[in-house]
């Protein structure tokens, strides 16, 4: 053992001497040396032990990494580097080459950590306990863009793949009169496979929306109207129980020639779909916003989010009533009050302002 170790020590010593001599030469060369260092400095630093191309330890935080069908060691190494799991693909791939037996990776998604050593990452990928399902949860009322962001985060697919695929909604079976894919991705929990693409994921969500529309008896000729109304009801309702009444309010307004005056639609058209309560005077007066139901009559040009079963049912089966107005009177609980004339509405608005005053005085943020 001792005899065999000496040549290795001598070899390393010679390498250090050679590299040190190279460094001295680079310093002498000045500008030329800087160019050489730019091209080979990293390799020299690694060889001298000044830097390392690998992280140390078990890592931090969490990240999902997906191994797809056909991936070989180099592909896995690059995936890990791109995800920030390992410092360099070279370090991980070199570790694979050093294994006594060839490493076989199983297709699937794994919960790993950021900045793991290559050995820690390899161990984690070999542990079935780290394997996870690609579960994408789409809550009711979110936007299509939010749905794509959630799917991209879970599956590891680029967000741009979803955005590019969605540019032509009709190829997924979305009716031609829809202005975009908005509203046509059904909110639900989905389990996807590692080999799913952005296109196959979107198709699954669209197919599920068609299933829901069929179950609720929505005629194909009325899909745009129903989904658009349902998406507004979904956004405006404080509770599922209020949805049929809110649906009736909007339909009553259309019947009497009154604008819907939904802040949620205005917000969507301004590119702020998460704001469902407050809008500015200027935003409400802007008729060029085709989703502005203060300045434009009737329903907006398309949905403003993803409606679920209850909202679709409310659009198809509104409650009976003469209500023309509704307003939330408790933004924390979602309690909503309805009125069939201006006087009743103003009384409800006063209730909201009273609630906001008390809420803000206790440090609440719902009325910001």
Secondary structure in CASP SS format (residue, H / E / C, confidence):
PFRMAT SS
TARGET T0000
AUTHOR 0000-0000-0000
METHOD secondary structure of the structure
MODEL  1
X C 1.00
X H 1.00
X H 1.00
X H 1.00
X H 1.00
X H 1.00
X H 1.00
X H 1.00
X H 1.00
X H 1.00
X H 1.00
X H 1.00
X H 1.00
X H 1.00
X H 1.00
X H 1.00
X H 1.00
X H 1.00
X H 1.00
X H 1.00
X H 1.00
X H 1.00
X H 1.00
X H 1.00
X H 1.00
X H 1.00
X H 1.00
X H 1.00
X H 1.00
X C 1.00
X H 1.00
X H 1.00
X H 1.00
X H 1.00
X H 1.00
X H 1.00
X H 1.00
X H 1.00
X H 1.00
X H 1.00
X H 1.00
X H 1.00
X H 1.00
X H 1.00
X H 1.00
X H 1.00
X H 1.00
X H 1.00
X C 1.00
X C 1.00
X C 1.00
X C 1.00
X C 1.00
X C 1.00
X C 1.00
X C 1.00
X C 1.00
X C 1.00
X C 1.00
X E 1.00
X E 1.00
X E 1.00
X E 1.00
X E 1.00
X E 1.00
X E 1.00
X E 1.00
X C 1.00
X C 1.00
X C 1.00
X C 1.00
X C 1.00
X H 1.00
X H 1.00
X H 1.00
X H 1.00
X H 1.00
X H 1.00
X H 1.00
X H 1.00
X H 1.00
X H 1.00
X C 1.00
X C 1.00
X C 1.00
X C 1.00
X C 1.00
X C 1.00
X H 1.00
X H 1.00
X H 1.00
X H 1.00
X H 1.00
X H 1.00
X H 1.00
X H 1.00
X H 1.00
X C 1.00
X C 1.00
X C 1.00
X C 1.00
X C 1.00
X C 1.00
X C 1.00
X C 1.00
X C 1.00
X C 1.00
X E 1.00
X E 1.00
X E 1.00
X E 1.00
X E 1.00
X E 1.00
X E 1.00
X C 1.00
X C 1.00
X C 1.00
X H 1.00
X H 1.00
X H 1.00
X H 1.00
X H 1.00
X H 1.00
X H 1.00
X H 1.00
X C 1.00
X C 1.00
X H 1.00
X H 1.00
X H 1.00
X E 1.00
X E 1.00
X C 1.00
X E 1.00
X E 1.00
X E 1.00
X E 1.00
X C 1.00
X C 1.00
X C 1.00
X C 1.00
X C 1.00
X C 1.00
X H 1.00
X H 1.00
X H 1.00
X H 1.00
X H 1.00
X H 1.00
X H 1.00
X H 1.00
X H 1.00
X H 1.00
X H 1.00
X H 1.00
X C 1.00
X C 1.00
X C 1.00
X H 1.00
X H 1.00
X H 1.00
X H 1.00
X H 1.00
X H 1.00
X H 1.00
X C 1.00
X C 1.00
X C 1.00
X H 1.00
X H 1.00
X H 1.00
X H 1.00
X C 1.00
X C 1.00
X C 1.00
X C 1.00
X C 1.00
X C 1.00
X C 1.00
X C 1.00
X C 1.00
X C 1.00
X C 1.00
X C 1.00
X C 1.00
X C 1.00
X C 1.00
X C 1.00
X E 1.00
X E 1.00
X E 1.00
X E 1.00
X C 1.00
X C 1.00
X C 1.00
X C 1.00
X C 1.00
X H 1.00
X H 1.00
X H 1.00
X H 1.00
X H 1.00
X H 1.00
X H 1.00
X H 1.00
X H 1.00
X H 1.00
X H 1.00
X H 1.00
X H 1.00
X H 1.00
X H 1.00
X H 1.00
X H 1.00
X H 1.00
X C 1.00
X C 1.00
X C 1.00
X C 1.00
X H 1.00
X H 1.00
X H 1.00
X H 1.00
X H 1.00
X H 1.00
X H 1.00
X H 1.00
X H 1.00
X H 1.00
X H 1.00
X H 1.00
X H 1.00
X H 1.00
X H 1.00
X H 1.00
X H 1.00
X C 1.00
X C 1.00
X C 1.00
X H 1.00
X H 1.00
X H 1.00
X H 1.00
X H 1.00
X H 1.00
X H 1.00
X H 1.00
X H 1.00
X H 1.00
X H 1.00
X H 1.00
X H 1.00
X H 1.00
X H 1.00
X H 1.00
X C 1.00
X C 1.00
X C 1.00
X C 1.00
X C 1.00
X C 1.00
X C 1.00
X H 1.00
X H 1.00
X H 1.00
X H 1.00
X H 1.00
X H 1.00
X H 1.00
X C 1.00
X C 1.00
X C 1.00
X C 1.00
X C 1.00
X C 1.00
X C 1.00
X C 1.00
X C 1.00
X C 1.00
X C 1.00
X H 1.00
X H 1.00
X H 1.00
X H 1.00
X H 1.00
X C 1.00
X C 1.00
X C 1.00
X C 1.00
X C 1.00
X C 1.00
X C 1.00
X C 1.00
X C 1.00
X C 1.00
X C 1.00
X C 1.00
X C 1.00
X C 1.00
X C 1.00
X C 1.00
X C 1.00
X C 1.00
X C 1.00
X C 1.00
X C 1.00
X C 1.00
X C 1.00
X H 1.00
X H 1.00
X H 1.00
X H 1.00
X H 1.00
X H 1.00
X H 1.00
X H 1.00
X C 1.00
X C 1.00
X C 1.00
X C 1.00
X C 1.00
X C 1.00
X C 1.00
X C 1.00
X E 1.00
X E 1.00
X E 1.00
X E 1.00
X E 1.00
X E 1.00
X C 1.00
X C 1.00
X C 1.00
X C 1.00
X E 1.00
X E 1.00
X E 1.00
X E 1.00
X E 1.00
X C 1.00
X C 1.00
X H 1.00
X H 1.00
X H 1.00
X H 1.00
X H 1.00
X H 1.00
X H 1.00
X H 1.00
X H 1.00
X H 1.00
X H 1.00
X H 1.00
X H 1.00
X H 1.00
X H 1.00
X H 1.00
X H 1.00
X H 1.00
X H 1.00
X H 1.00
X C 1.00
X C 1.00
X C 1.00
X C 1.00
X C 1.00
X C 1.00
X C 1.00
END
